[in-house]
Amino acid sequence: MSQNKILRSITITLFAMALYALYVIMINVYGLPAYTLLLAYAAIIGTLYFLNRKSIWALTGNYYYITGHQAKARPFLEKAIKTGSIKSPASHIYYALILMKEDKDSVNALASLEKALTICKNPLDERNTLTTMATCHWLANTPQKAIDILENMRKNHEHVNPSALVTLGYIYMRTDDLENALKVTNLALADNENYAAAWDNLGQIYLKQASDENENDCINKAKEAFIKALSLKESLADSNYYMGILSEKEDDTKQAAEYFRKAAISPFSFFNTISQEQADEKYNQYN
């Protein structure tokens, strides 16, 4: 058991003992009626909630966000962040992502992330915050700022996780810097060869590299990458969609239809190169 868990257990135990002692004193010593004890408990609980309400709002918002209930998360995160100093970088990160997704509000999203940077307590928190900041810049159509943030992070941190590298590789790919896109994506795979998003990136990079001279070679490499990605995570919209396109070129309409079906029911995020509408259109073409 970690030191924090031990301290929390001791605190809860001492608090319970204090409540019991209060019960004994008020009922057996002073002979007060039971409702007096209930009022005292209510006052204690209310005071504790008031003193810790910001942390409770932050924890509740974080919980709703990571369980996929962003609409429920937003009001708790807004209250926690706007009413005082919150020591949780995750709350600022989740709030920034909600602002970007729902409101396209890059100004306040980046302000929230700047605040998160000031309260990061470890390199992991800092890397997560910087990666999210780069995401916001990408969505705000300032890709070079996103690239600069992630490249500086690579220089200043001993280890950059595959997720950040894949994000950087994706932005390089979308800005047609395929050389750097390939290099960074391969670094992510060197760190974690079973990272589906990296294989998804790799397949798309190979498709972009295809030309008259090397088309067959690049297409074969792209297929291998997409198949590997889908073997690790079958709900990748982009990999399914592009495999559908490649199956169409091979006149395998049955296989194409299945890939497009899977693409249409896959979740979409900030970093999909295709849209839900594109996937639905291809799905409807076969159904």
C-alpha positions in Angstrom: 0.0 0.0 0.0 1.4 3.4 -0.9 2.2 6.1 1.7 -0.7 8.3 0.5 -3.2 5.4 0.9 -1.9 4.7 4.4 -2.2 8.3 5.5 -5.7 8.5 4.0 -6.7 5.3 5.9 -5.3 6.7 9.1 -7.1 10.0 8.6 -10.5 8.3 8.0 -10.0 6.1 11.0 -9.2 9.0 13.3 -12.1 11.0 11.9 -14.5 8.0 12.6 -13.1 7.7 16.2 -13.6 11.4 16.7 -17.2 11.2 15.6 -17.8 8.3 18.0 -16.2 10.2 20.8 -18.5 13.1 20.1 -21.4 10.7 20.3 -20.4 9.3 23.6 -19.8 12.8 25.1 -23.0 14.3 23.9 -25.3 11.4 24.7 -23.8 9.7 27.7 -22.0 12.6 29.4 -24.2 15.6 28.7 -27.4 13.7 28.1 -28.3 15.7 25.0 -31.1 14.4 22.7 -30.1 12.4 19.6 -31.2 15.1 17.2 -28.5 17.3 18.6 -25.9 14.8 17.5 -27.4 14.7 14.1 -27.3 18.4 13.8 -23.6 18.4 14.9 -22.8 15.7 12.3 -24.6 17.7 9.6 -22.6 20.8 10.6 -19.3 18.9 10.5 -20.1 17.3 7.1 -21.3 20.7 5.7 -18.1 22.4 6.9 -15.9 19.7 5.4 -17.7 20.0 2.1 -17.4 23.8 2.1 -13.7 23.7 2.8 -13.1 21.0 0.2 -15.8 21.9 -2.4 -13.3 23.0 -5.1 -11.4 19.7 -4.9 -14.7 17.7 -4.9 -15.8 19.6 -8.0 -12.5 18.9 -9.7 -12.5 15.2 -8.8 -16.1 14.9 -10.0 -15.4 16.7 -13.3 -12.3 14.5 -13.9 -14.4 11.4 -13.2 -17.1 12.3 -15.6 -14.6 13.3 -18.3 -12.6 10.1 -18.2 -15.8 8.0 -18.2 -17.0 9.7 -21.4 -19.6 12.0 -19.9 -18.2 15.4 -21.1 -21.5 17.2 -20.8 -21.7 16.3 -17.1 -18.0 17.1 -16.6 -18.1 20.6 -17.9 -20.1 22.4 -15.1 -18.0 20.8 -12.4 -14.7 21.6 -14.1 -15.9 25.2 -14.8 -16.8 25.7 -11.1 -13.6 24.2 -9.9 -11.4 26.2 -12.1 -13.2 29.6 -12.0 -13.8 29.7 -8.3 -10.2 29.2 -7.0 -6.8 27.6 -7.3 -7.0 23.9 -8.3 -3.9 21.8 -8.0 -5.0 19.3 -10.6 -3.4 19.8 -14.1 -5.8 17.1 -15.4 -8.8 19.3 -14.6 -7.3 22.1 -16.7 -6.5 19.7 -19.5 -9.9 18.2 -19.6 -11.6 21.6 -19.5 -9.4 22.8 -22.4 -10.3 19.9 -24.5 -14.0 20.4 -23.8 -13.6 24.1 -24.8 -11.9 23.2 -28.1 -14.4 20.4 -29.0 -17.6 22.2 -28.0 -16.9 25.9 -28.5 -13.8 26.0 -30.7 -12.5 28.4 -28.0 -8.7 28.2 -28.4 -8.1 31.4 -26.4 -9.6 30.1 -23.2 -8.4 26.6 -23.8 -4.8 27.7 -24.1 -5.2 30.0 -21.0 -6.4 26.9 -19.0 -3.4 25.0 -20.2 -1.0 27.8 -19.3 -2.4 27.6 -15.8 -1.9 23.8 -15.8 1.8 24.3 -16.6 2.3 26.4 -13.5 1.0 23.6 -11.2 2.6 20.6 -12.8 4.4 18.6 -10.1 6.1 16.0 -12.3 7.4 15.5 -15.9 4.4 13.4 -16.8 1.9 16.1 -16.0 4.1 18.6 -17.9 4.3 16.3 -21.0 0.5 15.7 -21.0 -0.2 19.5 -20.7 2.2 20.3 -23.5 0.8 17.6 -25.8 -2.7 19.0 -25.2 -1.5 22.5 -25.8 0.0 21.3 -29.2 -3.4 19.7 -29.9 -5.1 23.1 -29.3 -2.7 24.9 -31.6 -3.3 22.3 -34.3 -7.1 22.7 -34.0 -6.7 26.5 -34.0 -4.9 26.2 -37.4 -1.5 27.2 -36.0 0.4 23.9 -36.8 3.9 25.4 -36.6 3.3 26.4 -33.0 2.1 22.9 -32.3 5.2 21.4 -33.9 7.5 23.8 -32.0 5.9 22.9 -28.6 6.4 19.1 -29.2 9.9 19.4 -30.7 10.9 21.6 -27.7 9.4 18.9 -25.4 11.5 16.3 -27.1 14.7 18.3 -26.5 13.9 19.1 -22.9 12.6 15.8 -21.7 14.6 12.6 -21.4 11.6 10.5 -22.4 8.6 11.5 -24.6 5.8 9.0 -24.6 4.6 7.4 -27.9 1.3 9.4 -27.7 3.1 12.7 -28.0 5.3 11.4 -30.8 2.3 10.1 -32.7 0.7 13.5 -32.3 3.8 15.2 -33.6 4.1 12.7 -36.5 0.4 13.3 -37.3 0.9 17.0 -37.5 4.0 16.6 -39.7 2.0 14.3 -42.0 -0.9 16.8 -42.3 1.5 19.6 -43.1 3.1 17.3 -45.8 6.5 17.0 -44.0 6.5 13.2 -44.7 10.1 12.7 -43.9 9.8 14.0 -40.3 6.4 12.3 -40.0 7.9 8.9 -40.8 10.9 9.5 -38.5 8.9 10.5 -35.5 6.2 7.8 -36.0 8.9 5.1 -36.2 10.4 6.5 -32.9 6.9 6.0 -31.3 6.9 2.4 -32.6 10.4 1.8 -31.3 9.1 2.8 -27.9 5.9 0.7 -28.2 5.6 -1.6 -31.2 2.0 -2.4 -30.2 0.7 1.1 -30.4 -2.2 1.0 -32.8 -2.3 4.8 -33.4 1.3 4.8 -34.6 0.6 2.0 -37.1 -2.5 4.0 -38.3 -0.2 7.0 -38.8 2.3 4.9 -40.6 -0.2 3.6 -43.1 -1.4 7.0 -43.9 2.1 8.3 -44.4 2.9 5.5 -46.9 -0.3 6.3 -48.8 0.8 10.0 -49.1 4.3 8.9 -50.2 2.9 6.8 -53.1 3.8 8.1 -56.5 4.0 6.6 -60.0 7.5 5.2 -59.4 6.8 3.6 -56.0 3.0 3.3 -55.8 2.8 -0.5 -55.5 5.5 -0.6 -52.8 4.0 2.2 -50.7 0.5 0.8 -51.0 1.7 -2.6 -49.8 3.4 -1.0 -46.9 0.3 1.0 -46.1 -1.8 -2.1 -46.1 0.5 -3.9 -43.8 0.5 -1.0 -41.4 -3.3 -0.6 -41.4 -3.8 -4.4 -40.9 -1.4 -4.3 -38.0 -3.2 -1.3 -36.5 -6.6 -3.0 -36.8 -5.2 -6.2 -35.3 -4.3 -4.1 -32.2 -7.5 -2.0 -32.2 -10.3 -2.8 -34.6 -12.2 0.5 -34.0 -9.8 2.8 -35.8 -12.0 4.8 -38.2 -9.1 5.9 -40.5 -7.5 2.5 -40.9 -10.9 0.9 -41.7 -11.8 3.6 -44.1 -8.5 3.5 -46.0 -8.5 -0.3 -46.1 -12.0 0.1 -47.6 -10.6 2.4 -50.3 -7.7 -0.1 -51.0 -10.2 -3.0 -51.2 -12.3 -1.0 -53.7 -9.2 -0.6 -55.9 -8.7 -4.4 -55.8 -12.4 -4.8 -56.8 -13.1 -6.6 -53.5 -16.4 -4.9 -52.9 -17.5 -7.3 -50.2 -14.4 -6.6 -48.1 -14.7 -2.9 -48.9 -18.2 -2.8 -47.6 -17.2 -4.4 -44.3 -14.3 -2.0 -43.8 -16.6 1.0 -44.5 -19.2 -0.4 -42.0 -16.5 -0.6 -39.3 -15.3 2.9 -40.1 -18.8 4.3 -39.8 -19.3 2.8 -36.3 -15.9 3.7 -35.0 -15.3 6.6 -32.6 -14.0 9.9 -34.1 -11.6 12.3 -32.4 -9.6 15.5 -33.1 -7.0 13.6 -35.1 -9.1 11.7 -37.7 -8.2 12.5 -41.2 -11.6 11.5 -42.4 -15.0 12.7 -41.0 -18.0 10.8 -39.8 -19.8 12.1 -42.9 -17.2 10.6 -45.2 -17.5 7.2 -43.5 -21.3 7.3 -43.5 -21.3 8.2 -47.2 -19.1 5.2 -48.1 -21.2 2.9 -45.9 -24.4 4.0 -47.4 -23.0 3.4 -50.9 -22.8 -0.3 -50.1 -26.1 -0.6 -48.1 
